């Protein structure tokens, strides 16, 4: 007889007091090279979507975090998932999957149409993401087209989503080459 594993962590909305811990977790997980990636260029000068940032906390310690960002694909609004970060010693416990499920459910409840990310399909397929046809959705800068994944939150949205990925808004003026503001 196998015993059911109890999770001891909780998923809750990120609050202002979590910001430094989330940044430290992202630094530890992705290093300084993360700022050169296309996905980070799209986040520069933009605040995450309100109500779509979550953390996993256990015994007062931050174990993981996820954020979603507003983007435009062509003239359509979408969300960009990431970064999704889990403390290295805590990986394999289901924290990342739980964070994504919570974020996806909330994004759907808020009425968002789709979510995109650049990542490893075998991991993200577990929460409903699928590879998109190479070249149909184009991120600024170098991106491995085989790692562009998406999920429709409304019926068949990804079937028609195509074009350049851009920031949907700028909250803080910055210069981010290759990640201009979309003309919606």
C-alpha positions as CSV (number, residue, x, y, z in Angstrom):
1,X,0.0,0.0,0.0
2,X,1.5,3.4,-1.0
3,X,1.0,6.4,1.1
4,X,-0.2,9.6,-0.5
5,X,2.5,12.3,-0.5
6,X,1.3,15.4,1.3
7,X,2.5,18.7,0.0
8,X,3.7,21.1,2.7
9,X,3.9,24.1,0.5
10,X,1.2,26.5,-0.5
11,X,0.6,28.5,-3.6
12,X,-0.5,32.1,-3.0
13,X,-0.5,35.4,-4.9
14,X,2.8,37.2,-4.9
15,X,2.9,40.3,-2.7
16,X,5.2,43.3,-2.7
17,X,7.2,41.8,0.1
18,X,8.2,38.8,-2.1
19,X,9.9,40.8,-4.8
20,X,13.5,40.6,-3.5
21,X,13.1,36.8,-2.8
22,X,11.6,36.2,-6.3
23,X,14.5,38.1,-7.9
24,X,17.1,36.1,-5.9
25,X,15.4,32.9,-6.9
26,X,15.5,34.0,-10.6
27,X,19.1,34.9,-10.3
28,X,20.0,31.5,-8.7
29,X,17.9,29.7,-11.3
30,X,18.8,31.5,-14.5
31,X,21.9,33.6,-13.8
32,X,22.8,36.9,-15.3
33,X,22.6,35.6,-18.9
34,X,18.8,35.7,-18.5
35,X,18.7,39.4,-19.4
36,X,19.9,38.7,-22.9
37,X,17.1,36.3,-23.8
38,X,14.2,37.5,-26.0
39,X,11.6,36.7,-23.3
40,X,13.4,39.0,-20.9
41,X,13.5,41.8,-23.5
42,X,9.8,41.6,-23.7
43,X,9.4,42.0,-19.9
44,X,11.8,45.0,-19.7
45,X,9.9,48.1,-18.6
46,X,6.7,46.2,-18.2
47,X,4.9,45.1,-15.0
48,X,3.5,41.6,-14.8
49,X,-0.2,41.2,-15.3
50,X,-2.0,42.1,-12.1
51,X,-3.3,39.0,-10.2
52,X,-1.1,36.6,-12.3
53,X,2.0,36.3,-10.1
54,X,2.2,33.5,-7.7
55,X,4.7,32.0,-5.2
56,X,5.1,28.7,-3.5
57,X,5.9,29.0,0.1
58,X,6.9,26.4,2.7
59,X,7.7,27.1,6.3
60,X,8.1,30.7,5.5
61,X,10.6,30.0,2.7
62,X,10.1,30.8,-0.9
63,X,10.2,27.6,-3.0
64,X,9.1,28.8,-6.4
65,X,7.5,31.6,-8.4
66,X,5.7,32.3,-11.6
67,X,4.7,35.5,-13.4
68,X,2.7,36.3,-16.6
69,X,3.3,39.3,-18.8
70,X,1.2,41.1,-21.4
71,X,2.3,40.7,-25.0
72,X,0.9,41.2,-28.4
73,X,1.2,38.7,-31.3
74,X,0.5,40.7,-34.4
75,X,-2.6,42.6,-33.3
76,X,-3.8,40.1,-30.8
77,X,-3.3,40.2,-27.0
78,X,-1.7,37.2,-25.3
79,X,0.3,36.4,-22.2
80,X,3.9,35.4,-21.8
81,X,4.6,32.8,-19.1
82,X,7.8,33.2,-17.1
83,X,10.0,33.1,-15.5
84,X,8.9,29.9,-13.8
85,X,11.5,29.3,-11.1
86,X,11.8,26.6,-8.5
87,X,14.5,26.4,-5.9
88,X,17.0,23.8,-7.2
89,X,16.8,21.5,-4.1
90,X,13.0,21.6,-4.4
91,X,12.6,20.5,-8.0
92,X,10.8,17.3,-8.7
93,X,8.1,17.9,-6.0
94,X,5.5,19.3,-8.4
95,X,5.9,22.9,-7.3
96,X,6.4,24.2,-10.9
97,X,3.4,22.3,-12.2
98,X,1.2,23.6,-9.3
99,X,2.4,27.2,-9.9
100,X,1.5,26.9,-13.6
101,X,-1.9,25.3,-13.0
102,X,-2.8,28.1,-10.6
103,X,-1.6,30.8,-13.0
104,X,-3.4,29.2,-16.0
105,X,-6.6,28.8,-14.1
106,X,-6.5,32.4,-13.0
107,X,-5.6,33.7,-16.5
108,X,-8.6,31.8,-17.9
109,X,-10.8,33.2,-15.2
110,X,-9.7,36.7,-16.0
111,X,-10.7,36.2,-19.7
112,X,-7.2,36.0,-21.3
113,X,-7.2,34.2,-24.7
114,X,-3.8,32.5,-24.8
115,X,-0.4,32.0,-23.2
116,X,3.0,31.6,-25.0
117,X,6.4,30.6,-23.7
118,X,9.8,29.5,-24.9
119,X,10.6,26.2,-23.2
120,X,11.0,22.4,-23.2
121,X,7.8,20.8,-24.6
122,X,8.1,17.5,-22.6
123,X,7.8,19.5,-19.3
124,X,5.1,22.1,-20.3
125,X,2.9,19.6,-22.2
126,X,1.9,18.3,-18.8
127,X,-0.2,21.5,-18.2
128,X,-1.6,21.8,-21.8
129,X,1.1,23.6,-23.8
130,X,2.0,22.4,-27.3
131,X,4.6,23.3,-29.9
132,X,3.5,25.9,-32.4
133,X,4.4,25.7,-36.2
134,X,7.9,27.1,-36.6
135,X,7.9,30.7,-37.9
136,X,4.2,31.4,-37.4
137,X,4.9,33.3,-34.1
138,X,8.1,35.2,-34.2
139,X,9.9,36.5,-31.1
140,X,12.4,39.3,-31.3
141,X,16.0,38.2,-31.3
142,X,17.3,34.7,-31.6
143,X,14.8,32.1,-30.4
144,X,14.8,28.4,-31.2
145,X,11.5,28.1,-33.1
146,X,11.1,24.4,-31.9
147,X,10.8,25.7,-28.3
148,X,7.9,28.2,-29.0
149,X,4.9,26.7,-27.1
150,X,1.4,27.9,-26.7
151,X,-1.9,27.2,-25.0
152,X,-5.4,28.5,-25.9
153,X,-7.5,29.6,-23.0
154,X,-10.4,30.3,-25.3
155,X,-11.5,27.9,-28.0
156,X,-9.1,27.6,-31.0
157,X,-7.3,30.9,-30.4
158,X,-3.9,29.5,-31.3
159,X,-5.1,28.3,-34.6
160,X,-5.2,31.9,-35.9
161,X,-2.5,33.5,-33.7
162,X,0.4,34.6,-35.9
163,X,2.9,37.4,-36.3
164,X,5.6,39.3,-34.4
165,X,5.7,39.1,-30.6
166,X,5.9,42.6,-29.0
167,X,5.3,44.2,-25.7
168,X,1.6,45.0,-25.3
169,X,2.4,48.1,-23.1
170,X,5.3,49.9,-21.5
171,X,4.9,50.7,-17.8
172,X,8.4,52.1,-17.3
173,X,10.2,53.8,-20.2
174,X,13.3,51.8,-21.2
175,X,15.3,51.0,-24.3
176,X,14.9,47.3,-25.3
177,X,16.2,46.7,-28.7
178,X,14.0,44.3,-30.7
179,X,11.1,44.4,-28.3
180,X,9.1,47.4,-29.4
181,X,5.6,48.3,-28.3
182,X,2.9,46.7,-30.5
183,X,0.6,48.9,-32.5
184,X,-2.8,47.5,-31.5
